Amino acid sequence: MNTEFIRNLEKNKSKFKFLILPLISSAAVLRKEKLLNKLLESAKRNNINSSKIYEALLQTYLFAGFPSALISLQIASQIFPFEKFRYKLFKPGKKSGIRNCKKIYGNKFDKLISNINDFSPELSEWLIIEGYGKVLGRKSLSLKERELCIVAILCSMKFESQLYSHINGAYRLNNSIRLIKMVIVNLEQVGGMHIKSFGLKVLNEYAKTRTLKGLKI
């Protein structure tokens, strides 16, 4: 990622706050530590709230594991004052996890849980309580913002079926297809052309199954 790309990104004031967090999320899970520093510095220059940075990086442990999240948050803590946060034990109920998951999957929620339950009852429960309840249900970063970050993470890690589901989730939460496409296209700057091409392929498959006016991939 060159300096010119970051400068151009910063000029797009209306979209910057929606595009910088997915880029940071991608750099974190791909272990692009120098690039992560550059993106974090850009976010700081443009007054992105430190709590949003914290939440975006914290949720990466669901996808890339604790080691990745620990490293990324440690790097970010050198730039943002995370020590000011006061930790409060968050004990979400199963109902909140179900509610958030349904916002992503809609009428496919029951099938999702049933399919996972067939091969792992534990994961079907943890998905709701841990994923959609304890993590995605936290404040400071909206579910709408989280979904754009998750699209970037899953695209970067090339999890096709999950990416498809979360493209749908991002769209269901009123992120425009144009914005989702911008998130995916920008990932070339983090992980290369192959990641962008992979993401656009999945986005195109999603578009083919729906009537989305004016959608051009």
N, C-alpha and C positions, 0 to 999 in steps of 0.2 A: 504494500500500500504506500503510495507516494504522498508527499506533502500536498500536492495540488488537489488530489482527491479529497483530502480532509478539509482543505480550504473551501472547495466547492460545496462540500457537505454542510459546512458551517454557514455558508451564504444562504442556504435554503432554510431560512428561519422557521417557516411554518411546518416543515417536515422533519427538521433536525431531531427534535425530541422523540420522534417515533422511530427514527432510523439509527440513532447512535446506540441505543440499548441492545438491539439485535446484533449489531456489529461487535459490541463488547462481549455479548454472550457467545458468539461464534469464536472470537479470539480466545476466550477463556477455555472452552471445551476442546479446541484444537491445540492448546498449549502454545499459542503464539504470544509469548510473554512480552517481547519488545513492542509488538503491535498493540497488545493490550494496554501497555503504558501510554502509547501515543493516543489511543482512543479515550482513555480515562482523562488524560490531560485536556483533550479537546472538550470532553463533557464538562470538566471543571471550568474551562474558559467560558463556556456558554451557559453556565449557571444551572446545570442539571442537578436536581436535588440529590444529595448524597444518599438519602434513604431509598431512592429509586435504583441507584447503582448497587447498593447493598442487596436489595431484594432480587434484582436481576441476576446477580452472581450467586446469591444463596440458593436460588432454585435450581442452579445447574447441577447440584448434587443428585437430583432425581434422575439425571440423564448421563452424567459423566462420572458420578461417584464422589465420595467425600474427598479423596486426595486432590482432585481437580478443583473443587470448590474451595478447599482450604488454601491452596496455592493462589488462586485468583483473588480471594478476599484479602489475603495477606498483602499481595501486590497493591490492591486498591486502597488498603488502609494506610499506605504511605502517601496517598494523594488526597484522600477524603477522611474527614474526622469521624470515623465510625465509633470511636471510643465514647462519643457523646450519647450514643443510643443506650437506653436502659432496657435491658432484656426483661420481657414479661412472658412467663410460661403461657403458651397458647394451647389450650385443650379444645380442639374443635369437636363438635358432635358429628356423628355419621351423617346426620341430615344436611349439614352444611356442605360436606363433601359430595353427597348425592346431588345437591342443588347445583354446585359448580360444574360437576361432570355433565349433568344434563344440559347445561348451557353450551357445552362444547359438542356433545354427541346428539342432542335432541332425541328424536324417536328411536335412535339406534342404541340408546343407553342400555336397555334391558338385554339386548343381544350381546353387547360388549361384555357386560358383567357375566352373563351366562357362559359365553365362550371361554373367558378366562377361568371361570370357576370350574370348568370341565377338566382343566389340566393343573390348576393351582388355586384352591380356595383361599389360601393365604394371600396370594398376590391380588386376587379380586377384592379382598377386603382392604389390603394396604393401599391399593390404588385409590380407593375412596377416602380412607382415613388419613393416610400419610400424604398422598399426592394432592388430591383435589380439596382436602380439608385442611390439614396442618400447614402445607406449603403454599398452594395456590390461593388459599383462603386468607392469607395474611394481608394486612393493610399496607399502605404506602405505594403499592404498585397495583393498578387495576388489572382485572382479568383480561381486559382488552389489550393492555400493554404487554401482559405476560404472554399472551398467545403469539404476538409478533416475535418475541424473544424465543419462544419454543419452536416456532417455524424455523428460525435461523439455526437453532441448535440441532434440530432433527435433520435439516438439510445438510448442515456441515458434517454430521455423523452418518449421513446416508441411510436413515431408517425410513424406508419408502412408505410402508403402510401407515406408520404413525405420522409421518409428514402429511400424508393425504388427509388424515383425520384432523390434524391441527390446522391445516389450511382451511378446512371446512369450519373448524371452531373459530378461527380468526375472522372469517367472513361472517359467521353467525353473530359475532360480537360487534358487527358494524365496522370492521376494517375493510376498506375498499380493496377490490382486486388489484387496482393500480398500486396501492400502497404495499400490498403483499408481494407483488411483483418487484417493486423497488427494493424491498428487503432482500429478496432472493438474488436479484441482479448484483446488489452491492457485495454479496458474499464472495464474488470473484476476487475482490480486493483482499480477502482474508485467506481463503483456501484454494483459490485458483479457478480456472475456467470449468473444470470438471464438476465442481460443486454447484456452480451457477447452472450449468447444463442439466445436471440431475434435478435440481429444484424446479427449473422451468418445465421439464418433462412431466413431473408430478403435477404441477399447477395446470398444465395443459390437459392432462387426463381428468383432473377435477373439473375443468371448464367444460369438457365434452359431455359430461353427465348432467350439466345444468344449463338452463337458458339464462345467460348473463349478458344483457345488452351491452354492446360496445366492447366486449372483451376481446382483446387481441394479444396473444402470447408470442 
